[in-house]
Amino acid sequence: MSTIAKAQAIMRELKERLQKKLPSTYVFTESSDVQGSRLLISADATPAAGEQVVAIRILSEQTAHKDVLGNAQRVYAPLRAQVIEEASTISGVSLITLANRLQIDLEMARMGLKQDRYMNANTTVPAVSQFAADGTVSGSTLIASLPFDMYWPLSGQ
């Protein structure tokens, strides 16, 4: 439960930071599911194909280790951000402008989030409904996984 509260707090902070950096006309819609907190960022109130739309979910990264009682360890674990964007007519190139994408990427990196970047096909609008309850993303292709500790590696991996 505390990991969901942490994900929600991080999402609120990310939303506040991005509202200051992205164009003032952008609409931010926040929600949550059993895995974590979700945010839909769109260029206007009605997201449509061909527009700048980003869906983000922040969820906890589960530890693979157990404590002496066989329970999941309660240790520091980074949060994972799943980010869905729409591809342009050029395969693998996002519709999000470079300036806006950098703002989103840099804020998530500053917050120490692992990032899984997904790309929808052209004319397929990113939506929070693509985030499945089991922690996966449906209808989208994983294009990159970025570690949380790129600047100062803590994990030694």
Helices and strands as residue ranges (DSSP letters): H 2-21, E 27-32, E 36-42, E 53-60, E 79-86, H 98-110, E 114-120, G 128-130, E 141-146
